Amino acid sequence: MSLLPVHPLGIYLFGLGGGFLLPILYQIGKRWLQAGFIVALLGMTLCAVLPALAVLQSGETIEITTAGALPPVSINLRFGPWEAAVSACATLAAALLVVAFWRTIRTQYVPLLLFLIATLGVNGLIQTRDLFNLFVFLEILSVGTYGLLALSTSGPGVQAAFKYITATMVASALVLLGAVLLYKATGHLNIDLLIQAAPSLGAPIAGMGLAMVLAGFLIELKPYPAGGWGLDVYETAPPPLAAFLSVVGSAGLIFAVGKLLPLYGDALGPLTVSAALTFLASNLAGLRQKDVFRLFGYSSIGQMALLLLALTVLTDIGADDIAPFVLFGLFVNHLLAKAGLFCLAGVLRARRIDQALSLAAKPAQALLLGCFVVAISGLPPFPGFWAKWELILRLAEAHRPWLIGAILIGSLFEAAYLFRWFFHALGQPKIDETVETVADGAGSLHDLIPPAIFALLLTVTGAAGAMAADALTPALLLPMLAGAALLLVERLPGRAKALAMLVAVAAGSLLMPRPDGIAGLFGPILLAGGLVIASAGFAWPGPRRGHYPLIAVLLLAIQSLLTASTGLAFYTAWEFVTLASAFLIARKDVARGEALRFLIFSLAAAFCLMAGFALVAADAGTRSIYAVIALGSGDGLGVSLLAAGFLIKAAAIGVHVWQPGAYAAASDDVTALLSGVVSKTAIFGLMLTGYLVLRSDMEVEFGRTLAWIGMATTVGGAVMALRQADMKRLLAYSSMSQLGYIVTAIGLMGHLGWVTALYLVASHMLVKGILFLAVSGVAIRTGSGLLADAGGLIRAMPVTAATVALALLSMSGLPPLMGFGSKWLLLAAIMEKGWTELAVAGAFATFLGLWYMLRLFSALFLGPAADSRRVSEAPPALLLPQIVLAGGIVFLTFFPKWLMAPVSAAIDPEFAATLVWQGMSLETIYGLWDPRPTMQSALAAVAVLAALWWATARDRRLAPTARSALLFASPLPLALTPPLAIWFWQSVVAGVNTLADMVRRAYNGKAQTYVLQALLYFLAVALILSFVSSS
């Protein structure tokens, strides 16, 4: 360390020296003032960063003493690895925030001086080992903050500054009085010596001193319900100053609490509860917030509470080995993302969360905002994601499921309000609204520098976190690299970008590891289907900004998911699929409300998976994705959560409400991918879960429950499909219904059911790809997506009519097409198990399916034309994928062994050596099945039905009635099929909003109330510490 040209003590020398010199330099000239400030802040930054790098590399600790004496006679500072990392990050963030704040503070020495003082105070809070000195640096930080807040001239700003001063004065007074009492009890204030004497500090004087110190610092962190005073400051302060308070000031405060925590070993449990309550309450209240910066305030308080929760619980359970990774990951994620978010929102002049900012037309700002929102929400690939994953795993190992629930529910609330604002910001303002942003005028590049640097640092630290978590694999990198590469060619013509995307996905898939078993079957099917469906993008020659990078990320993330061998790898890929899908839906302005609903349900599913993987890993003692095999007689909570997450994503009955709107609102080729390809990730997860449950000796009624959920989904989806007037909504409910068949097949928990499910997966992908692309062509040619606006198109669009007819016949399960074999096996397997009621429900669902399929075909292609406009065939770019997919159906109809052989190989040979049904292997069944007699019978039946239709159509009296009955009749009265799921989720939303309003009542905006809350909080802390010390 002696070779370093700078020393950590230089932080204080530059800070204090700069503070004294700035008034003098101001008298000389403003340029001298600015140069002096820059030199002082740069010196502080170098004195924090360079020694930090050396300390982190060597692992040594720099002990700084004063007055030539040792503690407790002297005041000492410590610059160890922890102090070095936090000081360097906080000081560097402060320097970047100055760039964002520069236009406001550069002409006067007072704000520049105050900024230096506040930054010095934060470093002192981090490095000092003396309790009184801790108070001194807290006051230095407070004085600098008071002065900066006092620069505000607006009424709300002055009021917020006054509330801030009154509340923090209470906190500072408590810390000072606590230090006095501790000095009275011990004769010194050295923190290290106090920690050594902690067991003897239970006397009333020392105990009250400890309570005062702890309460003072906790109040500074704005716990619920004593943190309302901070929200007003976040709302009214200039964005860079609010960012400084949120990330730099809070860094010093949370570190101070951390160094004092060993004094409160018996109170770790109550501290954890308080932090969990604050995290939940802050994010719950944020759901009802309309002001952008107050919203950030709720998020900041919640993030600090999460960091405190992790600090206390990891200390409590003795997870010292992983604590640095988790704590630093959460800290740096919040510091970089929240600072960038405050700065960028200031650049965009954002005030209301429902304010459209036209970011869809500003890709740089949209990308930055998306990065910050994703990072704060704790999603990959940023450092908070890896830290939160490890935290949840350790909580599962420590048997703290209630804490897992609190963290994940609070995280869901936070993601909901942040993404709600993000999707609003993408929109175009209404005609009567004006949106002024710095990006529209001069100086935009300067103002975007700090957010861009924060985003870059987030990416770098995220990569470092992935390396530390042993997750930086080719399977993780390829989706991101492909997306980034395609972003670089965004200026190419639309069709050139479509071709580049197809090449990138194909090349990336070749570099992926090759999965085996069930995943090895899903991989080629979903890759081939995804490429064919995505090639429909050639039908849209426009620029489609961001579309093709997201498609590449989506398709490669699915392949990455299938190669996963650990829960972390699977979950990371799952979140990439979720984010890419949501952003693809949100590309359309009218679809952003549905994109938010899609994302909230998808994140709920993902968090169920996270909790499930954590509980399974804790019970099994391994983090392998196959860990449930070793569960033995576990309680099955983890597996139940896994199944729940996959069922939500599969749009099972009751949790399906996200699907119809998302499918209908998304771009047509995106909808085809969501239905045909993305939905199969949930099916793969369910099959894997069912397979692993059956391999283990867990005694759970998994299969029967799953089968009934699947059949209820099938029947419910079919009934709702028959009620739709919109083509895409009809197909969305049809997709839900057909996925229900697959879930039912998985629920059979046997080889025959699983082979049927795998066969249905291929069939569903081919059929839904055709149908969604076909109705897209119809909508393009007719100008409408409603069934009532189509009709009589069979002559104008014969190729589309042929592919739709083939897809519908296959989906219906009628012979001889591939859908017949799978549904025949499904119903036969259900009957073999003796589940007669399920078989009856399946037959009823098949009838309903035939009905809505006939309704769709008749509405589009039969009967009179809806209008007199001249309609032509769909664009060739839409027809070609349909023809390829139809060719797949025909091929697998006549050569089923091409699919059955890999299906059979995909089933674990150790579980059952052969796939046998009624004494014959499945290969034998399909080998003996000659489709020609069945085809002849089917053609005869079709001919009879066609003749009846033709006869009815010839009769002018019967034709309108028959067509009307087919197109508009409902299978059941509306009174018998109320929208229970919609009512239920509306009630849930109303209940959450009511609870959020109740939580927010604690923050009434009155300074007297905030002071009273702070004092009551201190009394609560004192009582709790007294109770735990006595017990």
N, C-alpha and C positions, 0 to 999 in steps of 0.2 A: 504493500500500500504506500510505502514511502516514495516509491518511484512515480506515483501519480502527480500530475501538475496541479491538481485541485484536491480539496479536502471537504468533507461534509460540513465542517464548521464555516466554510465559505458561504453557505446558504444564509447564515445569520449576518455575516460581515457584509455581503452584498445587499441584503435586505435592509439592515439598519443604516449602512452607509448610503445607500441610494435614497432612503427616506430622509436623511439629513441634507443630502446634496440637491435633491429635486427643487426645493424652494429657491435655492441660490441659482440653479441653472435656469429656472423660470424667469428670474430677473434679467438674465443675460439674453435669452431669446428662446422662442418655442422650439426651434430646431435643437438647441442644446438640451432643452428639457426632454424632448423625445429621444434624443440619442442617449442621454444619461439613463433614462428609464429602460431603454432597450438593453443597454450594457448591464444594468443591475439585474434585470429579469433573466437575461441570457446567462449571466454569471451564476445566479441561483440555480438555473436549470442544469448547467454543466456540473455544478458542484453536487447536484443530486443524482444526475444520470451516470456520469463517469465513475464515481466511486461505487455506485450501485452495481454497475456491470462487473467491477473488480470483486466486490464482495460476493456477488452471486456466483461468480466463477470459482472463487477460492473457498467460499464457505466461511471465511473468517468474519469476526465481529470487531468493529472499531468502537472502542470505549473512549469517550471524550469526558475528561474531568476538568474542573475549574479550580482556581485559587491554589493550585499546587497541593491539593489534599484529596483524600479519598472520601467517598460517601460514608456516612451521612453528613459529614462536615461540609463537603462540597456538593454542588449540584452537578449531576452527570447526565450526559446524553449517550444514547446507544444507537449505533448504525450497523445492525446485523442484517441477515438476509431478509427478514420480514420488513424491518424498517426501511431498508434500502429499496425494496421493490415498491412499497406503497409510497414512499417519498418521491421516488423517481416518477411514478405514474401521476401522482397528484400535481407535482410541479410542472411536468410536461403538459398535462391537460390545462393547467392555469395559463401557461405560455400560449397555447393554441387558442384559448378563449380570449386572450388579449387581442389576438388578430381579429376575432369576430367583434370585439368591443371597441376597436381602435377608433373608429370614426366618432364615437361618443365621448371618449375620455382623453383624446390625444392633445387637446389644446389647453387643458388646465392641469396644474401640478397636483391638486388635491385628490382627484380620483386615481391618478397614477400612483401617488404615495400610498393611498389607502389600499390599492390592489397589492402593492408590495408587502405592506404590513399584514394583510390577510393571508397571503401566501406563506409568509414567514410563520405566522401563527399556526397554520396547518402543519408545517414541518415540525414545529416545536411540539405540538400535540403528539405527533408520531414518535419522536425521538427521545423526549425527556423521560427520565426514570425517577423524577421527584414529584410528589403529589402537589405541593404548592406551586412548583413550576408549571405543572399541568394546568392549574387554575390560571396562572399568569398568561400562558399561551392561549388558553380559552378566551381570556379577556382581550388579548391582542386580536384574535380572530373576530371576536364580537365587535370591537371598536372599528376595525376595518370594514366589517359588514354594515354596521350602523351608518358609518359615513357614506358608503356607497349607496345605501338605500335612501339616505336623506337627500341625495341629489335629485330625487324624483320631485316634480312640481305638480303632479296630478293629485287630485283629492283622494282617489282610492289608493294611490301609491303612498301618500303621506300616512293615511290611516293604517295601511298594512305595515309600514315601517314602525309605527307606534306600537302596534300589537306585537310585532317581532321583538322590539326592545323590552317591552314589559314582561313577556314570557321568558325570554332568555335571561333577563335580570333575576328572575326567580330561580332559574336553573343555576346561574353563576353564584348566587347567594347561598344556595344549598351546598354547592361544591366547596365554597370557602368555609362555611360553618362546619361542614363535615371534616375538612382538613384541620381546622382548629381543634375539634374534638379528638381527632386521631392523634394530633401532636400532644394534646394533654394526656392521652392515655399511654402513648408510647415514647414520647420524647424525640421523635424524628418523623420525617415524612418521605423517606426513601421507599420507593415502591417495592424493590426487591426485598428489603428487610421487612416490610410490612407483610409480604407474601409468606416469608419464612415464619413470621409470628402469627399467621392467620388463625391457627387453632386457639390462641389465647386472646383473641379479639372479641370474645363474646360478652364482655362486661357491658353494662348499659351505656357508658359514655362512648366506648369504641364502637359498640353496635349501632348506636344512633349516628355516629360519624360515618360509618360505612353506608348506612341507609341514605344519608343525605348526599354523599358523593355519588352513589349509584343512581339515585333518583334524578340528581342534577344532570348527569350525562345522558340518561335515558330520555329525559324531557327534551334535551337538545336534539335527539333523534326523532322527535315527534311521534310518540307512540299513540295508539288509540286508547282513550278518546282525548288525549291531551296534546294533539298536534295540529289543531285547526289554524293556529297562528301562522304556521309555515305555509299553508295553502294560499293564504292571501298574498304572501310575498311572492310565491311562484307565479301567481296570476298577474301581478302588477309590475314586477321588476323587469328591467330590460332582459331579453332572452339570454345573452351571455352571462349576466350577473346571476340570473336564476339558475343557469347551468353550473356556475361556480359554486353556489350554495348547495346544489343538488349532488354534485359529484366530488368536488375538491374539499369543500368544508365538511361534508359528511364523511369523507375518507379519514380525516383527522379524528373526528368524533368516534367513529366505529372502531378505529384502532385504539383510541384511549380506553374505550370500554373493554376491548379485547385484552389489553395489558393489565387491566384491573380485575379481570374475571376470576383469576385464581383466588381472590379474596372472598368470592361468593360461591364456593363449591357446593354448599348445601342448597343454594337457591337456583341452581341451573334449571331444574324442572319448571318452577314458576316463571323464570325468565323465558324459557322456551314457549310456554303457553302464551305469555304476553306478546311475544314476537309473532306467533302464529295468528293470534287474534288481530294484531295490527295488519299483518299481510292480507288476511281475509277481508277485514273491514275496509281497508283502503281500496282494494281492488273492487269490492262490491259497491262501494260508494262511487267509484269512478264510472260505473255503468250509467249513472244518471247525470253525469257532468256534461255541460255543453261548451264550456270554455276550454280551448286547447291547452293553455298553459296551466290552468288549474288541474286539468286532466293529467298533465305530466307530473304535477305535484303529488297527486294520489299515487301515481306509479312510482315516483321516487321514494316516497315514504314506504310503500310496499316492498320495494327492492331492498332498502336498508333493513327492513324488518326480516326479510328472507335471509339476508346476510347474517343478521344477529341470531336468527333461528339456527342457521347452520353452525355458527360459532358455538352456541351454547350446547346444542344437541351432540355435535361431534366431540366436544370436550366431555360431555356427560357419559357418552358410551365408550370413550377412550379410543376413538378412531384417529389417533395422532398421525398415522401413516398417510392417510388420505386427506387430512384437513388442509394442508397447504394447497393441494390441487383444487379442492372444492371452493375454499374461501377465496383464493386469488382468482379463480375462474369467474365466480359470481361478481367479485369486486371489479375486475377489469372490464367485464361485459357491461356492467351498469355504467361505469365511468365513461367508457368510450361511446356506447350507444346513446346514453341519455344526453351527454354533452353534444354529440352530433345532432340529436333530435331537437334539442332546444335551439341550437344555432340555425339549423335548416328551417325550422318553423318560423324563426325570426326573419330569415331571408324571404320566405314565402308570404310574409304578412298574415299568417294564419291566426284567426281568433276563435271562430266557432267550429265545432266538429262537423257540422253539416255544410260547411262552406266548400264549394267546388273551386279547385285551384288550377284546373286544366293541366294537371301533371301528366295525363296520358299523352299530351303533345310536347312534353318536356322530359325526354327519357333520362337525362342525367339526374335531374332532381328526383324523378320517380324512382330511379334505381337506388339513390342514396336513402331516400325515405323508406323504401322497402327493406333495405339492409338493416336500418336502425329498428324498425318495427319488428322484424323477424328476430333480431338479436334480443331485444328486450322481452319478447314473448318466450324466450328460452328455447328457440328452435335452431336446427343445424343450418350452417356449419360453424356457428359462432361459439365463443368460449363458454357462455352461460349454459349452453346445451349439454356439453360434456360434464360440466360441474354438477348440473342438476341431476343428470343421469346417475352419477356416482353417489350423490347425496341420497337419492331415492333408494338405491341399492343398499346403502349402509343402514338406512332407516328400516328397510325390510329385514335385514339381518339382525337388527336390534329389536325387532318385533314392535315397531311403532306405526301400525297401519293408520292410526288417526292422524298422525303428522303427515303421512303420505297423502291422505285424502285432503287435508287442509292445503298443502302446497299445490296439489294438482287442481283443486277447485279454484283457489285464488289465481293460479296461472291461467286457467281458462277464462276467468272474468277479465284479467288483464289483456289477454290476447283479443278478447271480444271487443273491448272498447278501443284498443289501438288499431286493429284492422278495420273497424267501422270507420274511424277517422281516415285511415289510409284510402279506403275505397271511395269515400266521399271526396277526398282530395284529388283523386284521379279524374273526376267528372268535369264537365264543362259548366261554367256558371250560366244561370238563366239570363235572359235578355236584359232584365232590369237590375242585374247585379254587375258590379265591377270588381275586378280583382287586380290589385296592383302588387307587383312583386319586384324586388330588386333585380330579379333575373330578366325583367323586361327593360331594364334601363342600364345606365352605365355602372361600372363597378361590380357587375355580377360575378365575374371570375374571382375577384378578391374575396367576396363574401362566401363563395363556395369552397374556398381553400380549406378552412377548418373542418367543415363536414366531410370533405373528401379525404382528408388525412385521418380523421377519426374512423371513417369506413375502411380505409386501407389498414389501419392498425387493428381494427376488429377482425379483418380477414386474416391477418398474419397471426394474431393471437388465437384465432379459431383453429388455424392449421397446427399451431403449436399444441393446443389442447387435444386435437385429434391424434397427434403423434404420442402425446403423453398417455392417452387412453388406448393406445395401440389400435386405432381405428383408421389411420391414414393409409388405406389400401387402394389398389387400382379400382376396385369396384366402387369405392366412394368417390375417387377423384374423377373418373371418366364422365359421369353426368355433368359435373361442374365444369370440367375442361371443355366438353362439347358445347355446353351452353355459352361459356365465355368466348369460345372461338366463333360461334355463330353471331354473337353480339358484335364482333369486330367487322362483320361483313353485312351489317344492317343496311348499308346504303345500296346494296345490290338490288336489282329488280326482284319482284316477289317470287317469280317462278325459279329464278336462279337460287334464291334462298331456300326454296322448297327442295330443290335438288341437292343443295349443300347439306340440308338437314338429313335427307335420306342417306346420303353418303356418310355423314358423321355418325349416325345411329348404327348403320351397318358395320362401319369400321370399329366403332366402340364396342359393339357386341362381340366382335371377333377377339378383342383384347380381354374380355371378361373371362373369369374362371368358368369352367364348365361344371354346372351342377349335375347331380345324378338323382335317381329316384323320382319322386313326384315332381320335384323342382325341375329335373331334367326334361320332363315332359311339358311342363308349363312354359319353360323358357322358349323353345323354338316356336310353339304355337302362338304365344303372345307377341314374340318378335315379328314373325311373319305377318300375323294379322295387323299388328300395329303399323308396320311399314306400308302395307297395302292400303289401309284406311287413311293413314297420314298422307299418302300420295294424292288423295283427293284435294289437297291444298293447291294443286295446280289449277283448280277451277277458279281460284281467287287470285288474280294477277296483281292486286294492290300491294302496298308495302307491308301491311300487317305487322307493325312494329312489335317486337318481342314475342311474336307467335312462334316462330320456328326455333329460337333458343329454348323456349319453354317445352315445346314438343320433344326436342332432343333430350332435355333433362328428364322429362316424364318417362319416355320409353327406355332410356338407359337406367334410370332409377328402378324401374320394374325388374330389369334384368339383374341389377345389383341386389335387390331384395331376394330374388330367387337363389342367389349364390351365398346368402348369409349363413354363417355357422354359429353366430352368437346373437344374443338378444339385442345388443347394442347395434350391430351391423344391420339387423333386420329393421329395428326401430328407426335408425337413421335414414335408410332407404325409404321406409314408409313415410316419414315426414317430408322427404323430397318429393315423393309422389303426391302427397297432400298439397304442398305449397304450389307445385307446378300446375296441378289441376285447378286449384282455386284461382291462381293468377290468369290462367287461360280463360276461365269463365268470366273473370272480371275485366277482360279486354273490351267487352261490349258495355257501353255506358248503361244500357237498360238492365244489364244482368248483374250489377254489382250488389244489389240487395240479396239476390239469390246466391251470389258468390260468398257473401258473408255467412248466410245460413249454412251453406255447404261447408264452409271452413270451420264454423263452430262445432257442428256435428262431427266433422272429421277429426278435429282436435280432441273432442271428447272421446272418440274412439281411440285415438292415439294415446291419450293419457290412461285409458283403461289398459291398453297394451303395455305401457311403461310400468304401471303398477303390477300388472300380471307377470311380466317378465321378472320384475324385481322379487316378487313373492316366491315365484317358482325357483329362481336362482338361490334365494335364501334357504328354502326348504331342501333343495337338492344338493346344495353345496358346490354347485358349478354354474358357470354363466353360459354354458352351451345352450343353443336353441333347443336341443333335445333333452334338456335337463329334467323335464317332467317325467322321463322314463325312470329316473331314479327316485321319484317322489315316495314310492311305497304307499303307505296309508295316510297320506296328507289330507288336509281338510278340503282341498280343491278350490280355495278362494282364488288363488292365482290363475288356475285354469279357467275358472268361471269368468274372471275379468278378461282374460284373453278371448274367450268365446264372445263375451259381450261386445268387446271392441270390434271384432270381425263382423258380428251381426249388424252393428250400427253401420259399418261401411258397406255391408251387403244390402242395406235398405230393407231390413227385416220389418215385419208388420209392427207398427207402433213407433218405430224410429225411422220411418221411411219418408217423413215429411220434407226432408231436405232434397230428395231426389227429383221429383217431377218438375219443380220450378227450376232447378239447376240445369237439368237436361233440356228443358224447353227454352231457357234463356241463353244458353251458351251458343257459340258459333256451331254451325251444322257439323263440320268435320270434327270439332272438339267433342260434341255430343256423341258421335259415333265411336270415338276413342274411349270416352268415359264408360259407355255402356258395353262396348264389345271387348275392351282390353282392360281398362283400369279396374272395373268391378271384379275381375278375376283375381286380383291380389287378395281381396277379402275371402274369396272362395279357397284360394291356396292356403291362407292362414287357417281357415276353418278345417280344411282337410288335414293339415298338419297337426292342429290341436286334437282333432278326433282320433287321428292315427296314433298320436303319442299317448293319449288317454287310454286307448285300447291296449297299447303296449305295456302300460304301467298296471299296477294292481290297485289303482284307486277305485273305491266303491262309490261311484256316482252314477245317477240316472241321466247320463249325458246324452245318449243316443236318442231315447224316446222324446225327451224335451226338445232336442234340436229338430227332430223329424216333425213334431207338431208345430214348432215355430215356422219351419219351412213351408209346411202345407198351408198354414194360416196365411202366410205371405203370398203363396200362390193364389189362393182363393180371393183374398182381399185385393191383390193387384189386378186380377182379372175383372172383379166387380167394378173397381174404380176406372179401369181402362174403358169399360163400356159406357162410362158417363162422360167421356171427354169429347170435346168438339175440336180440339187442337191436335194436329197430327203428331207433333213431337211429344205432347203430354200423354197421348194414347200409347205411344211406343215406350215412353218412360215407365208408365205403369205396367206395360207388357213386359219390359225388362225386369222390373221388380218381381212380377209373377213368375217368369221363367227362372230367375235366380232362386226363387223359392223351391222349385223342383230340385235344383242342385243341392240346396241346404237339406232338403228331405232325404236325398240320396246319401249324403254324408251321414245323416242321423241314423241310417240303417246300421252303421258301425260294422260293416262287413265288406268282403272283397267285391261282392256283386254290386252293392250300393256304390262303392267308391269307383269301380270301373264305369258304372253308369254315370256318376258325377263327372268323371273325367271326359267321358264321351259327350255329355251335355255341355261341358265347358267349350269344347271345340265347336259344337253345333251352335251354341248361343253366340259366340264371337262372330261366326260367319253370317248368321241370320241377322243379328242386330247391326252389323256393319253394313249389310245390304240395305236394310229397311231405313236406317237413318240417312244414308246417302241418297236413297231413292226419294224420300219425302223432301230432302233438300232440293233435289232437282225439280220436283213438282212445285215447291214454293218459289223457286227462282223463276220458273216459266209462268206460273199463274199469279205471282205477286202476293200470295197469301198462304198462310200455314193452317188455315181452317178447312175442315172437311167439307163444310157447306159451300166453299168457294171452288171446289174441284168437281170432278165428275166427267164422265165421257172421254177420258184421256187415253183410252186404249189404242185408238188409231193414231193419235198425235204423238204418243210416247210408247211405242210398242216394246222397245228394249227394256225400258223401266218397268213396264207392266209384266214382262216375262220374268225379270229378276225378282220382282216383288212376289209374284205368284209362286215361284220356286221357293223363296225364303219362307213364305207363309205356310206352304204345304209342309216344308221340313219342320217348322216350329210347331205345327199343329199335332205332329206325331202320327200323321196318317202314312200308311205304306205307299210307296216303297222307300221313301227318302230317309236320310240318316236319323232324323228325329224319331222315326217309328221304332227303330231298334232300341234306342235308349229308354224311351218311355215304356215300351213293352217290358224291358228288363226291370225298370223301376217298379211298375205296378205288380209284376210277378214277385219281385223280392219283398214287397210290402205284404202281399198275401201270404208268402212263405213264412213270414214272421208272425202271422196271425193278427196283424193290425188291420182288421176289417174296416173300422171306422176311417182310418187314414186312407185306405184304398177307395172307399166311397167318396171321400172328400177330393181325392185325386181325380176320380172320374168326373165329378161335378166341375172341378177346375178345368179339365180338358174340354168339357162342353162350353164353358164360358170362353175359353181361349178360342175355340173354333168360331164362336159368335163374333168376338171383336176382330178376329182376323178377316172374316167375311165382310164385316162392316167396313174395315179399312179398305179392302180391295174394291168393294162395290162403290164406296164413296169416291174413290180416286179415279177408277177406270171404267165403271159401268154407268148406265143411265144416260140421261141427257147432259150435254155440256153445261157448266155453270154460267158461262157467258159466251158472247159471240167473238171474243178475241181469238186471234190466231195463235195457237200454242205449238211449239216445236219440241223435239226431243231434248232431254237434259244435256248439258255440256258433256263433251267426250271425257273430260278429266274426271267427271263424276261417274260416268258409265263404266269406264275401264276398271276401276276398283270393284264395282259391283259384279262385273263379269268374272273377274278373277275369283272373287269370293264365291260366286255361284258355281264356278268350276270346281272349287273345293268341295262344295256340297255334293255335286254329282259324282265326283271321284270317290269320296268316302261312302257314298251310297252303294256303289257297285264294287268297291274294293275296301270293305271295312277292316280287313286284316291289316292294312297299312297303318291304321290307328290302333287297332286292338293289340297288335304285337307290342308296340312300345308302352301301351297302357298296362299290359300284363307285366312287362318287365319293370315298370315303375313301382309296383307293389312289392313290399319287402318279402323276399323269398323265405326268410326265416319264420315269418309269421304264418304263412300258408304256402306250401310248396307248389300248389296248383290252384288255379281259379276254377272251381268246380261248382256247377249248378245242375241239380237234377241228374247227377251222374255223368255229366258231360262238361268238359272244359269250355270256357268261353270261345277259345279258338275253334273248337269243334262245333259249337252252336252256330257261330258265324260262318264256318266253313260249309256246314250242311244247309245253311239257309240260302235257298235259291229265290231271288227276288222276282223272277219272271212271273210265276203264278200270282203272287201278290200284286205285282204291277198291273197285270191284266185285270184283276178284280178291281183294283183302284181306278183304273182307266174306265172300266165299265160303270163304276159308281159315279165317277165324275161326269161321264157322258149322260147318265140319267139325270143328275142334278142340273147339268147344263140345259138339257131338253126342257126340264121343268121351269128353269129360269127363262128360257127363250119363250116358252108358251105363256108364262106370266107376263113377260114384257110385251108380248104381242097383244094381250088383252088390255086395252086402254083403261078399263075399269079396275082391274086388279093390279096393274103395274105400279101406280103411285102408292097404293096401300101396302103392297109387299115391300117396296123399296123403303117406304117410311118406317115400317115395322123393323126392318133390318138395321136401318141407320139410326133410329132415334128411340126405339123401345128400350126401357130399362129392365135389367134382369130382376131387380128387387125394388120395392117401394123405398123412397128416400127415408121414410120414417123408420124402416127396419135397418138401415145402414147409415146411421149418423156419423159425421166426421169426428169420431172419438179421439183419434190421435191428435188432430188439429186442436180440438178443445183442450185436451190435456196439456199440450205444449204451450198453448196460449195462457193457460192458467199458471203454468210454471214460470213463464216470463213475467206475468203480472205479479206473482208472488215474490219473485226475485227483485223486481222493481220496487215493490212496497217495502221489502226488507232493506233495500238500498236507501230509500228515503228515510227510513227510521234511523239507519246508521248515520246519515248525513245531518240529522237534527242536532247531533252533538256539536256541530260546527255552525253556530249561529252568527258568527262575525263580530261578537262583542268582546272587547278587550277584557272586561271584568270576568266574563265567563271563562276565557282562556286562562287567566291567572288562577281562578278558582279551580279549574280542572287540573292545573299543574300542581297546586297545593294538595288537592285530594289524591292525585297520583302519588305524590311523595308519601302521604299517610298510608296509602295502600302498600307501597314498597316497604315502608317501615314495619307495618303489621306483619307482612309476609316474612320478612327477614327475621323478625322476632319469633314468629311461630316456628320457622324451620330451624333456627338456632336452638330453641328450647327443646325441640323434638329430636 
